[in-house]
């Protein structure tokens, strides 16, 4: 059957094509982090600010007050030790499934920013 131009236009108007938005599942915080990431590189103050922003995700387990409630405090960690430790999780040589997932989701600049932020914080006083 031949279809005229008018018939084809009506057909095309009724066809639903799913649209995939690559950033649709990204939260507002994730979008801000995505936009802010390039600005953090090379500027220590921006890296620390970006790390502070990213650290909100860490705070759900690693408390910002430095209290160790079975999950170690990362406040005041040396930046190199922080990067090295996340590297172990990222490659899977440290087997904690939550930390492996977190580390594998982070880009190098995000790890750098988190390391800079946590290293910039004073270590909490040890409780007796």
N, CA, C and O atoms as CSV, one atom per row, in Angstrom:
chain,resi,resn,atom,element,x,y,z
A,1,UNK,N,N,0.834,-1.161,0.000
A,1,UNK,CA,C,0.000,0.000,0.000
A,1,UNK,C,C,0.889,1.237,0.000
A,1,UNK,O,O,1.843,1.319,0.773
A,2,UNK,N,N,0.583,2.180,-0.846
A,2,UNK,CA,C,1.319,3.434,-0.905
A,2,UNK,C,C,0.763,4.389,0.135
A,2,UNK,O,O,-0.443,4.459,0.375
A,3,UNK,N,N,1.670,5.110,0.732
A,3,UNK,CA,C,1.256,6.057,1.762
A,3,UNK,C,C,1.528,7.457,1.245
A,3,UNK,O,O,2.632,7.742,0.782
A,4,UNK,N,N,0.542,8.329,1.318
A,4,UNK,CA,C,0.719,9.712,0.886
A,4,UNK,C,C,1.459,10.516,1.938
A,4,UNK,O,O,1.648,10.060,3.066
A,5,UNK,N,N,1.877,11.715,1.561
A,5,UNK,CA,C,2.621,12.575,2.492
A,5,UNK,C,C,1.820,12.861,3.756
A,5,UNK,O,O,2.385,12.861,4.849
A,6,UNK,N,N,0.547,13.097,3.634
A,6,UNK,CA,C,-0.291,13.379,4.808
A,6,UNK,C,C,-0.385,12.177,5.727
A,6,UNK,O,O,-0.366,12.329,6.948
A,7,UNK,N,N,-0.489,10.963,5.147
A,7,UNK,CA,C,-0.561,9.747,5.949
A,7,UNK,C,C,0.739,9.528,6.724
A,7,UNK,O,O,0.709,9.141,7.892
A,8,UNK,N,N,1.878,9.776,6.075
A,8,UNK,CA,C,3.176,9.586,6.715
A,8,UNK,C,C,3.362,10.588,7.859
A,8,UNK,O,O,3.898,10.230,8.908
A,9,UNK,N,N,2.937,11.807,7.674
A,9,UNK,CA,C,3.059,12.824,8.722
A,9,UNK,C,C,2.251,12.417,9.944
A,9,UNK,O,O,2.711,12.569,11.076
A,10,UNK,N,N,1.026,11.890,9.714
A,10,UNK,CA,C,0.220,11.438,10.854
A,10,UNK,C,C,0.896,10.263,11.553
A,10,UNK,O,O,0.899,10.183,12.781
A,11,UNK,N,N,1.472,9.345,10.759
A,11,UNK,CA,C,2.169,8.195,11.342
A,11,UNK,C,C,3.366,8.656,12.182
A,11,UNK,O,O,3.541,8.184,13.305
A,12,UNK,N,N,4.174,9.550,11.667
A,12,UNK,CA,C,5.355,10.038,12.390
A,12,UNK,C,C,4.965,10.780,13.656
A,12,UNK,O,O,5.700,10.746,14.643
A,13,UNK,N,N,3.842,11.436,13.643
A,13,UNK,CA,C,3.409,12.191,14.818
A,13,UNK,C,C,3.000,11.269,15.956
A,13,UNK,O,O,3.041,11.668,17.119
A,14,UNK,N,N,2.602,10.031,15.635
A,14,UNK,CA,C,2.148,9.128,16.686
A,14,UNK,C,C,3.220,8.175,17.173
A,14,UNK,O,O,3.015,7.489,18.174
A,15,UNK,N,N,4.346,8.111,16.503
A,15,UNK,CA,C,5.416,7.207,16.920
A,15,UNK,C,C,6.150,7.828,18.105
A,15,UNK,O,O,6.631,8.957,18.020
A,16,UNK,N,N,6.231,7.106,19.181
A,16,UNK,CA,C,6.928,7.568,20.379
A,16,UNK,C,C,8.340,7.005,20.378
A,16,UNK,O,O,8.536,5.790,20.412
A,17,UNK,N,N,9.299,7.879,20.340
A,17,UNK,CA,C,10.696,7.469,20.358
A,17,UNK,C,C,11.245,7.813,21.727
A,17,UNK,O,O,11.200,8.972,22.140
A,18,UNK,N,N,11.764,6.823,22.436
A,18,UNK,CA,C,12.301,7.127,23.765
A,18,UNK,C,C,13.521,8.043,23.646
A,18,UNK,O,O,14.394,7.831,22.805
A,19,UNK,N,N,13.561,9.050,24.494
A,19,UNK,CA,C,14.684,9.978,24.523
A,19,UNK,C,C,15.549,9.611,25.710
A,19,UNK,O,O,15.058,9.443,26.826
A,20,UNK,N,N,16.803,9.491,25.465
A,20,UNK,CA,C,17.732,9.167,26.548
A,20,UNK,C,C,18.539,10.403,26.877
A,20,UNK,O,O,19.258,10.936,26.031
A,21,UNK,N,N,18.419,10.844,28.086
A,21,UNK,CA,C,19.170,11.999,28.561
A,21,UNK,C,C,20.342,11.480,29.366
A,21,UNK,O,O,20.128,10.858,30.406
A,22,UNK,N,N,21.575,11.707,28.931
A,22,UNK,CA,C,22.725,11.134,29.614
A,22,UNK,C,C,22.898,11.620,31.049
A,22,UNK,O,O,23.520,10.926,31.853
A,23,UNK,N,N,22.368,12.781,31.391
A,23,UNK,CA,C,22.533,13.307,32.744
A,23,UNK,C,C,21.244,13.210,33.558
A,23,UNK,O,O,21.156,13.795,34.638
A,24,UNK,N,N,20.248,12.485,33.060
A,24,UNK,CA,C,18.945,12.432,33.714
A,24,UNK,C,C,19.015,11.885,35.132
A,24,UNK,O,O,18.289,12.369,36.000
A,25,UNK,N,N,19.848,10.907,35.398
A,25,UNK,CA,C,19.927,10.308,36.722
A,25,UNK,C,C,20.866,11.034,37.667
A,25,UNK,O,O,21.044,10.611,38.809
A,26,UNK,N,N,21.466,12.116,37.210
A,26,UNK,CA,C,22.444,12.844,38.007
A,26,UNK,C,C,21.733,13.790,38.953
A,26,UNK,O,O,20.858,14.550,38.539
A,27,UNK,N,N,22.105,13.746,40.217
A,27,UNK,CA,C,21.502,14.646,41.192
A,27,UNK,C,C,22.035,16.059,40.971
A,27,UNK,O,O,23.001,16.263,40.235
A,28,UNK,N,N,21.399,17.019,41.612
A,28,UNK,CA,C,21.864,18.403,41.499
A,28,UNK,C,C,23.297,18.520,42.010
A,28,UNK,O,O,24.115,19.219,41.413
A,29,UNK,N,N,23.602,17.834,43.117
A,29,UNK,CA,C,24.965,17.875,43.655
A,29,UNK,C,C,25.953,17.247,42.676
A,29,UNK,O,O,27.069,17.737,42.508
A,30,UNK,N,N,25.535,16.169,42.039
A,30,UNK,CA,C,26.404,15.522,41.066
A,30,UNK,C,C,26.661,16.406,39.862
A,30,UNK,O,O,27.765,16.426,39.318
A,31,UNK,N,N,25.626,17.145,39.445
A,31,UNK,CA,C,25.788,18.059,38.316
A,31,UNK,C,C,26.730,19.198,38.683
A,31,UNK,O,O,27.578,19.585,37.880
A,32,UNK,N,N,26.585,19.738,39.897
A,32,UNK,CA,C,27.497,20.788,40.352
A,32,UNK,C,C,28.920,20.254,40.387
A,32,UNK,O,O,29.853,20.939,39.967
A,33,UNK,N,N,29.092,19.041,40.885
A,33,UNK,CA,C,30.428,18.442,40.948
A,33,UNK,C,C,30.993,18.246,39.554
A,33,UNK,O,O,32.182,18.474,39.330
A,34,UNK,N,N,30.165,17.831,38.623
A,34,UNK,CA,C,30.614,17.626,37.247
A,34,UNK,C,C,31.070,18.938,36.631
A,34,UNK,O,O,32.072,18.979,35.916
A,35,UNK,N,N,30.339,20.003,36.906
A,35,UNK,CA,C,30.676,21.310,36.356
A,35,UNK,C,C,31.892,21.895,37.071
A,35,UNK,O,O,32.740,22.519,36.434
A,36,UNK,N,N,31.983,21.702,38.377
A,36,UNK,CA,C,33.060,22.306,39.163
A,36,UNK,C,C,34.390,21.597,38.996
A,36,UNK,O,O,35.434,22.205,39.234
A,37,UNK,N,N,34.392,20.354,38.601
A,37,UNK,CA,C,35.617,19.552,38.550
A,37,UNK,C,C,36.757,20.194,37.781
A,37,UNK,O,O,37.870,20.236,38.304
A,38,UNK,N,N,36.547,20.702,36.554
A,38,UNK,CA,C,37.663,21.268,35.825
A,38,UNK,C,C,38.276,22.479,36.515
A,38,UNK,O,O,39.470,22.741,36.363
A,39,UNK,N,N,37.467,23.221,37.274
A,39,UNK,CA,C,37.967,24.410,37.944
A,39,UNK,C,C,38.904,24.070,39.095
A,39,UNK,O,O,39.749,24.891,39.453
A,40,UNK,N,N,38.781,22.894,39.679
A,40,UNK,CA,C,39.558,22.545,40.860
A,40,UNK,C,C,41.010,22.236,40.540
A,40,UNK,O,O,41.878,22.409,41.395
A,41,UNK,N,N,41.288,21.783,39.332
A,41,UNK,CA,C,42.639,21.351,39.012
A,41,UNK,C,C,43.609,22.518,38.987
A,41,UNK,O,O,43.348,23.543,38.358
A,42,UNK,N,N,44.736,22.355,39.681
A,42,UNK,CA,C,45.787,23.355,39.673
A,42,UNK,C,C,45.664,24.429,40.738
A,42,UNK,O,O,46.647,25.127,40.987
A,43,UNK,N,N,44.545,24.599,41.365
A,43,UNK,CA,C,44.352,25.626,42.384
A,43,UNK,C,C,44.025,24.938,43.705
A,43,UNK,O,O,42.937,24.382,43.860
A,44,UNK,N,N,44.964,24.970,44.668
A,44,UNK,CA,C,44.735,24.262,45.939
A,44,UNK,C,C,43.443,24.680,46.650
A,44,UNK,O,O,42.742,23.828,47.195
A,45,UNK,N,N,43.122,25.966,46.653
A,45,UNK,CA,C,41.906,26.421,47.338
A,45,UNK,C,C,40.662,25.861,46.662
A,45,UNK,O,O,39.707,25.473,47.336
A,46,UNK,N,N,40.669,25.818,45.338
A,46,UNK,CA,C,39.516,25.266,44.614
A,46,UNK,C,C,39.440,23.758,44.800
A,46,UNK,O,O,38.349,23.197,44.902
A,47,UNK,N,N,40.599,23.100,44.846
A,47,UNK,CA,C,40.609,21.650,45.076
A,47,UNK,C,C,40.027,21.329,46.450
A,47,UNK,O,O,39.248,20.387,46.597
A,48,UNK,N,N,40.406,22.114,47.450
A,48,UNK,CA,C,39.882,21.892,48.804
A,48,UNK,C,C,38.374,22.150,48.833
A,48,UNK,O,O,37.628,21.389,49.448
A,49,UNK,N,N,37.927,23.214,48.175
A,49,UNK,CA,C,36.487,23.516,48.133
A,49,UNK,C,C,35.723,22.405,47.413
A,49,UNK,O,O,34.645,22.001,47.847
A,50,UNK,N,N,36.286,21.922,46.319
A,50,UNK,CA,C,35.654,20.826,45.577
A,50,UNK,C,C,35.642,19.558,46.439
A,50,UNK,O,O,34.649,18.832,46.463
A,51,UNK,N,N,36.738,19.296,47.140
A,51,UNK,CA,C,36.805,18.145,48.038
A,51,UNK,C,C,35.787,18.249,49.158
A,51,UNK,O,O,35.169,17.253,49.536
A,52,UNK,N,N,35.609,19.455,49.691
A,52,UNK,CA,C,34.607,19.653,50.745
A,52,UNK,C,C,33.218,19.314,50.209
A,52,UNK,O,O,32.425,18.659,50.885
A,53,UNK,N,N,32.934,19.761,48.996
A,53,UNK,CA,C,31.647,19.449,48.367
A,53,UNK,C,C,31.487,17.932,48.213
A,53,UNK,O,O,30.448,17.377,48.572
A,54,UNK,N,N,32.502,17.273,47.684
A,54,UNK,CA,C,32.435,15.823,47.474
A,54,UNK,C,C,32.339,15.057,48.789
A,54,UNK,O,O,31.747,13.978,48.837
A,55,UNK,N,N,32.915,15.606,49.853
A,55,UNK,CA,C,32.972,14.901,51.134
A,55,UNK,C,C,31.608,14.681,51.764
A,55,UNK,O,O,31.482,13.883,52.693
A,56,UNK,N,N,30.594,15.364,51.283
A,56,UNK,CA,C,29.250,15.162,51.833
A,56,UNK,C,C,28.812,13.709,51.674
A,56,UNK,O,O,28.092,13.175,52.517
A,57,UNK,N,N,29.247,13.078,50.595
A,57,UNK,CA,C,28.939,11.654,50.401
A,57,UNK,C,C,29.699,10.795,51.406
A,57,UNK,O,O,29.172,9.791,51.887
A,58,UNK,N,N,30.920,11.176,51.723
A,58,UNK,CA,C,31.742,10.405,52.666
A,58,UNK,C,C,31.167,10.473,54.081
A,58,UNK,O,O,31.287,9.532,54.865
A,59,UNK,N,N,30.535,11.617,54.387
A,59,UNK,CA,C,30.057,11.866,55.749
A,59,UNK,C,C,28.949,10.917,56.185
A,59,UNK,O,O,28.672,10.799,57.378
A,60,UNK,N,N,28.315,10.241,55.239
A,60,UNK,CA,C,27.267,9.307,55.652
A,60,UNK,C,C,27.857,8.117,56.414
A,60,UNK,O,O,27.146,7.457,57.172
A,61,UNK,N,N,29.135,7.842,56.220
A,61,UNK,CA,C,29.796,6.768,56.973
A,61,UNK,C,C,30.948,7.311,57.834
A,61,UNK,O,O,31.053,6.990,59.018
A,62,UNK,N,N,31.801,8.131,57.227
A,62,UNK,CA,C,32.958,8.700,57.925
A,62,UNK,C,C,32.538,10.037,58.512
A,62,UNK,O,O,32.368,11.018,57.788
A,63,UNK,N,N,32.373,10.067,59.813
A,63,UNK,CA,C,31.838,11.259,60.468
A,63,UNK,C,C,32.777,12.446,60.329
A,63,UNK,O,O,33.997,12.295,60.395
A,64,UNK,N,N,32.207,13.621,60.137
A,64,UNK,CA,C,33.012,14.831,60.003
A,64,UNK,C,C,33.528,15.354,61.341
A,64,UNK,O,O,34.391,16.231,61.372
A,65,UNK,N,N,33.007,14.825,62.439
A,65,UNK,CA,C,33.523,15.256,63.742
A,65,UNK,C,C,34.730,14.422,64.172
A,65,UNK,O,O,35.292,14.650,65.243
A,66,UNK,N,N,35.123,13.471,63.351
A,66,UNK,CA,C,36.319,12.684,63.635
A,66,UNK,C,C,36.095,11.497,64.539
A,66,UNK,O,O,37.044,10.774,64.844
A,67,UNK,N,N,34.870,11.271,64.979
A,67,UNK,CA,C,34.576,10.147,65.870
A,67,UNK,C,C,34.645,8.841,65.075
A,67,UNK,O,O,34.073,8.718,63.991
A,68,UNK,N,N,35.358,7.880,65.644
A,68,UNK,CA,C,35.468,6.551,65.041
A,68,UNK,C,C,34.416,5.669,65.696
A,68,UNK,O,O,34.580,5.240,66.838
A,69,UNK,N,N,33.338,5.401,64.974
A,69,UNK,CA,C,32.271,4.556,65.505
A,69,UNK,C,C,32.290,3.188,64.839
A,69,UNK,O,O,31.244,2.603,64.558
A,70,UNK,N,N,33.483,2.693,64.595
A,70,UNK,CA,C,33.639,1.425,63.888
A,70,UNK,C,C,34.056,1.646,62.444
A,70,UNK,O,O,34.551,0.729,61.787
A,71,UNK,N,N,33.859,2.846,61.958
A,71,UNK,CA,C,34.331,3.254,60.637
A,71,UNK,C,C,35.384,4.314,60.904
A,71,UNK,O,O,35.092,5.323,61.546
A,72,UNK,N,N,36.590,4.107,60.427
A,72,UNK,CA,C,37.679,5.013,60.813
A,72,UNK,C,C,37.471,6.449,60.344
A,72,UNK,O,O,36.889,6.710,59.291
A,73,UNK,N,N,37.969,7.366,61.166
A,73,UNK,CA,C,37.954,8.775,60.794
A,73,UNK,C,C,38.970,8.995,59.679
A,73,UNK,O,O,40.040,8.386,59.677
A,74,UNK,N,N,38.634,9.861,58.738
A,74,UNK,CA,C,39.582,10.222,57.681
A,74,UNK,C,C,39.943,11.707,57.782
A,74,UNK,O,O,40.615,12.252,56.905
A,75,UNK,N,N,39.497,12.342,58.842
A,75,UNK,CA,C,39.804,13.750,59.094
A,75,UNK,C,C,41.298,13.887,59.372
A,75,UNK,O,O,41.848,13.175,60.213
A,76,UNK,N,N,41.951,14.810,58.661
A,76,UNK,CA,C,43.364,15.084,58.893
A,76,UNK,C,C,44.324,14.073,58.294
A,76,UNK,O,O,45.520,14.116,58.581
A,77,UNK,N,N,43.828,13.169,57.470
A,77,UNK,CA,C,44.726,12.179,56.839
A,77,UNK,C,C,45.712,12.873,55.918
A,77,UNK,O,O,45.381,13.871,55.278
A,78,UNK,N,N,46.896,12.355,55.857
A,78,UNK,CA,C,47.894,12.808,54.897
A,78,UNK,C,C,47.343,12.565,53.483
A,78,UNK,O,O,46.794,11.500,53.201
A,79,UNK,N,N,47.494,13.560,52.601
A,79,UNK,CA,C,46.921,13.466,51.248
A,79,UNK,C,C,47.461,12.260,50.479
A,79,UNK,O,O,46.707,11.575,49.787
A,80,UNK,N,N,48.763,11.999,50.599
A,80,UNK,CA,C,49.351,10.869,49.870
A,80,UNK,C,C,48.784,9.546,50.382
A,80,UNK,O,O,48.489,8.650,49.592
A,81,UNK,N,N,48.632,9.422,51.695
A,81,UNK,CA,C,48.071,8.195,52.274
A,81,UNK,C,C,46.615,8.027,51.850
A,81,UNK,O,O,46.165,6.910,51.596
A,82,UNK,N,N,45.880,9.134,51.772
A,82,UNK,CA,C,44.483,9.084,51.342
A,82,UNK,C,C,44.394,8.576,49.904
A,82,UNK,O,O,43.624,7.664,49.602
A,83,UNK,N,N,45.192,9.179,49.022
A,83,UNK,CA,C,45.190,8.756,47.605
A,83,UNK,C,C,45.599,7.293,47.475
A,83,UNK,O,O,44.987,6.538,46.719
A,84,UNK,N,N,46.630,6.897,48.208
A,84,UNK,CA,C,47.114,5.513,48.135
A,84,UNK,C,C,46.039,4.532,48.606
A,84,UNK,O,O,45.812,3.498,47.978
A,85,UNK,N,N,45.384,4.865,49.713
A,85,UNK,CA,C,44.349,3.989,50.255
A,85,UNK,C,C,43.174,3.859,49.286
A,85,UNK,O,O,42.685,2.754,49.050
A,86,UNK,N,N,42.720,4.984,48.724
A,86,UNK,CA,C,41.628,4.893,47.745
A,86,UNK,C,C,42.068,4.122,46.509
A,86,UNK,O,O,41.256,3.443,45.881
A,87,UNK,N,N,43.345,4.221,46.155
A,87,UNK,CA,C,43.864,3.450,45.030
A,87,UNK,C,C,43.756,1.956,45.274
A,87,UNK,O,O,43.419,1.199,44.363
A,88,UNK,N,N,44.040,1.523,46.505
A,88,UNK,CA,C,43.905,0.096,46.845
A,88,UNK,C,C,42.454,-0.372,46.691
A,88,UNK,O,O,42.187,-1.456,46.172
A,89,UNK,N,N,41.517,0.479,47.158
A,89,UNK,CA,C,40.104,0.125,46.998
A,89,UNK,C,C,39.715,0.119,45.522
A,89,UNK,O,O,38.999,-0.771,45.062
A,90,UNK,N,N,40.193,1.117,44.792
A,90,UNK,CA,C,39.826,1.236,43.373
A,90,UNK,C,C,40.286,0.022,42.577
A,90,UNK,O,O,39.568,-0.450,41.696
A,91,UNK,N,N,41.471,-0.483,42.877
A,91,UNK,CA,C,41.982,-1.659,42.148
A,91,UNK,C,C,41.463,-2.963,42.737
A,91,UNK,O,O,41.661,-4.029,42.152
A,92,UNK,N,N,40.800,-2.890,43.890
A,92,UNK,CA,C,40.199,-4.071,44.493
A,92,UNK,C,C,41.114,-4.854,45.413
A,92,UNK,O,O,40.740,-5.931,45.876
A,93,UNK,N,N,42.310,-4.337,45.690
A,93,UNK,CA,C,43.205,-5.085,46.579
A,93,UNK,C,C,42.807,-4.932,48.054
A,93,UNK,O,O,43.254,-5.711,48.897
A,94,UNK,N,N,41.987,-3.955,48.364
A,94,UNK,CA,C,41.315,-3.891,49.666
A,94,UNK,C,C,39.871,-4.274,49.389
A,94,UNK,O,O,39.219,-3.635,48.563
A,95,UNK,N,N,39.350,-5.306,50.061
A,95,UNK,CA,C,38.098,-5.919,49.632
A,95,UNK,C,C,36.779,-5.361,50.178
A,95,UNK,O,O,35.747,-6.006,49.990
A,96,UNK,N,N,36.754,-4.219,50.831
A,96,UNK,CA,C,35.480,-3.713,51.341
A,96,UNK,C,C,34.575,-3.331,50.160
A,96,UNK,O,O,34.904,-2.408,49.414
A,97,UNK,N,N,33.435,-4.029,49.978
A,97,UNK,CA,C,32.608,-3.795,48.791
A,97,UNK,C,C,32.083,-2.368,48.661
A,97,UNK,O,O,31.981,-1.849,47.549
A,98,UNK,N,N,31.749,-1.731,49.776
A,98,UNK,CA,C,31.243,-0.357,49.720
A,98,UNK,C,C,32.351,0.578,49.257
A,98,UNK,O,O,32.140,1.401,48.366
A,99,UNK,N,N,33.532,0.453,49.859
A,99,UNK,CA,C,34.634,1.343,49.490
A,99,UNK,C,C,35.154,1.055,48.089
A,99,UNK,O,O,35.586,1.976,47.396
A,100,UNK,N,N,35.124,-0.191,47.662
A,100,UNK,CA,C,35.528,-0.523,46.289
A,100,UNK,C,C,34.593,0.192,45.314
A,100,UNK,O,O,35.049,0.788,44.338
A,101,UNK,N,N,33.302,0.134,45.576
A,101,UNK,CA,C,32.323,0.796,44.715
A,101,UNK,C,C,32.527,2.305,44.703
A,101,UNK,O,O,32.509,2.931,43.643
A,102,UNK,N,N,32.718,2.882,45.875
A,102,UNK,CA,C,32.932,4.328,45.969
A,102,UNK,C,C,34.200,4.719,45.219
A,102,UNK,O,O,34.174,5.631,44.393
A,103,UNK,N,N,35.301,4.043,45.497
A,103,UNK,CA,C,36.579,4.393,44.875
A,103,UNK,C,C,36.532,4.232,43.363
A,103,UNK,O,O,37.095,5.049,42.635
A,104,UNK,N,N,35.871,3.193,42.888
A,104,UNK,CA,C,35.791,2.981,41.445
A,104,UNK,C,C,34.915,4.018,40.753
A,104,UNK,O,O,35.024,4.213,39.542
A,105,UNK,N,N,34.056,4.677,41.505
A,105,UNK,CA,C,33.200,5.710,40.909
A,105,UNK,C,C,33.886,7.070,40.850
A,105,UNK,O,O,33.386,7.988,40.201
A,106,UNK,N,N,35.025,7.205,41.523
A,106,UNK,CA,C,35.706,8.496,41.580
A,106,UNK,C,C,36.745,8.638,40.473
A,106,UNK,O,O,37.474,7.698,40.156
A,107,UNK,N,N,36.793,9.828,39.896
A,107,UNK,CA,C,37.824,10.172,38.923
A,107,UNK,C,C,39.068,10.635,39.689
A,107,UNK,O,O,38.986,10.965,40.873
A,108,UNK,N,N,40.195,10.659,39.022
A,108,UNK,CA,C,41.459,11.050,39.652
A,108,UNK,C,C,41.369,12.439,40.276
A,108,UNK,O,O,41.838,12.639,41.396
A,109,UNK,N,N,40.772,13.408,39.570
A,109,UNK,CA,C,40.682,14.758,40.118
A,109,UNK,C,C,39.788,14.809,41.352
A,109,UNK,O,O,39.997,15.647,42.229
A,110,UNK,N,N,38.807,13.935,41.431
A,110,UNK,CA,C,37.948,13.880,42.613
A,110,UNK,C,C,38.710,13.306,43.802
A,110,UNK,O,O,38.573,13.795,44.923
A,111,UNK,N,N,39.507,12.280,43.563
A,111,UNK,CA,C,40.333,11.710,44.632
A,111,UNK,C,C,41.331,12.751,45.113
A,111,UNK,O,O,41.550,12.893,46.316
A,112,UNK,N,N,41.937,13.479,44.182
A,112,UNK,CA,C,42.883,14.542,44.544
A,112,UNK,C,C,42.201,15.600,45.400
A,112,UNK,O,O,42.755,16.042,46.406
A,113,UNK,N,N,40.994,16.008,44.999
A,113,UNK,CA,C,40.264,17.033,45.738
A,113,UNK,C,C,39.888,16.541,47.142
A,113,UNK,O,O,40.023,17.279,48.118
A,114,UNK,N,N,39.425,15.311,47.239
A,114,UNK,CA,C,39.092,14.755,48.557
A,114,UNK,C,C,40.331,14.655,49.435
A,114,UNK,O,O,40.282,14.974,50.623
A,115,UNK,N,N,41.442,14.212,48.854
A,115,UNK,CA,C,42.695,14.104,49.605
A,115,UNK,C,C,43.123,15.476,50.112
A,115,UNK,O,O,43.534,15.607,51.265
A,116,UNK,N,N,43.033,16.491,49.270
A,116,UNK,CA,C,43.405,17.858,49.668
A,116,UNK,C,C,42.490,18.357,50.782
A,116,UNK,O,O,42.955,18.961,51.748
A,117,UNK,N,N,41.201,18.108,50.649
A,117,UNK,CA,C,40.257,18.570,51.662
A,117,UNK,C,C,40.512,17.896,53.009
A,117,UNK,O,O,40.669,18.576,54.023
A,118,UNK,N,N,40.554,16.574,53.020
A,118,UNK,CA,C,40.732,15.882,54.302
A,118,UNK,C,C,42.091,16.181,54.925
A,118,UNK,O,O,42.202,16.233,56.150
A,119,UNK,N,N,43.119,16.377,54.118
A,119,UNK,CA,C,44.444,16.726,54.654
A,119,UNK,C,C,44.441,18.141,55.232
A,119,UNK,O,O,45.241,18.449,56.115
A,120,UNK,N,N,43.550,19.002,54.744
A,120,UNK,CA,C,43.502,20.384,55.234
A,120,UNK,C,C,42.827,20.498,56.597
A,120,UNK,O,O,42.930,21.537,57.249
A,121,UNK,N,N,42.150,19.463,57.031
A,121,UNK,CA,C,41.436,19.501,58.309
A,121,UNK,C,C,42.343,19.083,59.455
A,121,UNK,O,O,43.149,18.167,59.296
A,122,UNK,N,N,42.230,19.734,60.604
A,122,UNK,CA,C,43.037,19.313,61.753
A,122,UNK,C,C,42.579,17.949,62.265
A,122,UNK,O,O,41.386,17.650,62.306
A,123,UNK,N,N,43.550,17.138,62.650
A,123,UNK,CA,C,43.198,15.829,63.211
A,123,UNK,C,C,42.435,16.031,64.500
A,123,UNK,O,O,42.763,16.913,65.294
A,124,UNK,N,N,41.406,15.206,64.713
A,124,UNK,CA,C,40.638,15.336,65.956
A,124,UNK,C,C,41.471,14.862,67.155
A,124,UNK,O,O,42.341,13.999,67.038
A,125,UNK,N,N,41.169,15.454,68.290
A,125,UNK,CA,C,41.847,15.027,69.516
A,125,UNK,C,C,41.428,13.597,69.828
A,125,UNK,O,O,40.270,13.223,69.647
A,126,UNK,N,N,42.364,12.822,70.288
A,126,UNK,CA,C,42.054,11.426,70.662
A,126,UNK,C,C,41.297,11.384,71.962
A,126,UNK,O,O,41.674,12.028,72.940
A,127,UNK,N,N,40.220,10.617,71.964
A,127,UNK,CA,C,39.451,10.462,73.201
A,127,UNK,C,C,40.122,9.402,74.058
A,127,UNK,O,O,40.784,8.495,73.554
A,128,UNK,N,N,39.937,9.538,75.355
A,128,UNK,CA,C,40.589,8.603,76.281
A,128,UNK,C,C,39.648,7.585,76.781
A,128,UNK,O,O,40.033,6.722,77.570
